[in-house]
Amino acid sequence: MSIFQKFIRYYRPYKKVFFFDLFCAAFISLVDLAYPQILRSLAKTLFHRNSNVILHSLVFISIILFVCYVLQALCKYYVSCQGHIMGAQMERDMRKELFEHYEKLSFSYYDKNNTGQMMSRLVSDLFDISEFAHHGPENLFISVVKIVGSFVFLFIIQWRLALILGIVVIIMILFSARQNQRMQATFLDNRRKIGAVNATLQDSLAGIRIVQSFANEDIERRKFHKGNEAFLVSKKDNYHAMGTFQGGNTFFQGMMYLVTLTAGGIFIALGQMTPEDLTMYALYIGIFISPIQILVELTEMMQKGLSGFRRFLDIIETEPEIQNSKHAVSIKNPCGDIDYHDVSFSYEGNEIVLNHINFTIPSGKSIALVGPSGGGKTTICSLLPRFYDLTGGTITIGGQNIKDIRLESLRDSIGIVQQDVYLFGGTIKENIAYGKPNASMEEIISAAKKANIHDFIMELPDGYDSFVGERGTRLSGGQKQRISIARVFLKNPPILILDEATSALDNESERYIQKSLEALSENRTTITIAHRLSTIQNADEILVIDNHTIQERGTHEQLIQQNGIYARYYQMSSKNF
């Protein structure tokens, strides 16, 4: 399927509006074409008669023209209003499709792509696409009708002169086609460069507190300046191409008037054309050139729109790496033992993260993962909800392969409290309710109490309706962590993943939260990544992960007796404590 076919399918929901828009555009063009011909006919017939006949006929002709111009004005209103609305609706549809596709893309895609680039596709690219979606077909249709119609009339008036003008038009078309290729390349480069600028801007503003704390404003200015200057260079190349394109077309338009005057004068001298016909010719040349100028502008719009649409398709046609299998089923509250059998994982098939991991978590029991940073602990947890797909082995829940469980069902059964807490812009109530969108206020309060955050919330002027700020900037790290824990309390899943859940809490808060987490973990299958070894001493089994595999396993007491890696970690943590 060509890019144009893919683009056209977005018109299908609005085909009635689209075709009526084209009908109105055709009527507007035909009225403009008719006037010079009416004037020419009247000059050769009616205006040579007596005054009474002229005056009587003009009344009738004026009424008809008045009605035509009223209808033309109404058509212009429809084209300008409903046509733009259609373009906006198509933009909305594309933005909805793009956002929903973003939601489906796997973690691996976000690991490799910048949010600023994605925002550029979602906002600026789609705006250019919508403008082209409306103006493109309409302007093209108007231009074709006017060019073909005026050329027919030019041919009728004087076919020899029309053929000469046709040669000029052909040269003009060849020139335009060559310049279009150059413009398309510069527009695509523009998109890439502005995406890079957006990415730098977003990164700098999102990390403004880090920037200012390190007094590295100059570094960020230089980074932004580099991207900004690169974008300017790209725009200059683009404008050089546009300038050449428009300047060349203006030259050829002037050549049409020159050819008309020179060749028309010769034909008058040879008795093959009248001065009145040359006057009408000049009028039609104006109508002929006008749509050519529209096509010149349309070309710029088309290049922007199509380059944006190509970037749009790049995303839409990117298949999510993590998808439901054909035979996947929904399961409420999956239960049974969780079994990691010969599990291996690597990024891009190169960097080995996990190598032949084997362990089982009995249903309702807890397991803790310890080890150095980068050892694969978080990856083990990320594989269970299929944030990434393993490259070897299988993971089962109650004997059922997780790949045979629908993603929505699988992830709905797993509660995650991560080390890096993300709060959405909004109120505390909305952020807690994210764990259960239809929760009652009583349920939200209960979850907050279990997470030891209720008293703090009630001390705020607006209570649960207090705004957290962008990414929770109005709250401390410990407060944000407890809100994220409250989400999981509210979700109440059968499987828990605690990724250093208490790492941001002070010792006193940690004790309260740890008791709550222990209560929540009761009779639930729990995987804990330990920040402080004191929090996992009661785990049913502890796995020491290092060098991409399991180095030690057992209970706290058993591992201490082994006097290995875990025992060394425990001694170090005891000294620090």
Secondary structure, DSSP 8 states (H G I E B T S, - for coil): --HHHHHHGGGGGGHHHHHHHHHHHHHHHHHHHHHHHHHHHHHHTGGGS-HHHHHHHHHHHHHHHHHHHHHHHHHHHHHHHHHHHHHHHHHHHHHHHHHHHHHHS-HHHHHHS-HHHHHHIIIIIHHHHHHHHHHHHHHHHHHHHHHHHHHHHHHHH-HHHHHHHHHHHHHHHHHHHHHHHHHHHHHHHHHHHHHHHHHHHHHHHHTHHHHHHTT-HHHHHHHHHHHHHHHHHHHHHHHHHHHHHHHHHHHHHHHHHHHHHHHHHHHHHTTSS-HHHHHHHHHHHHHHHHHHHHHHHHHHHHHHHHHHHHHHHHHHT---SS---TT-B--SS--S-EEEEEEEEEETTTEEEEEEEEEEE-TT-EEEEE-STTSSHHHHHHHTTTSS--SEEEEEETTEEGGGB-HHHHHHTEEEE-SS----SSBHHHHHHTTSTT--HHHHHHHHHHTT-HHHHHHSTTGGG-B--GGGTTS-HHHHHHHHHHHHHHH--SEEEEESTTTTS-HHHHHHHHHHHHHHHTTSEEEEE-SSGGGSTT-SEEEEEETTEEEEEE-HHHHHHHTSHHHHHHHHHHHH-
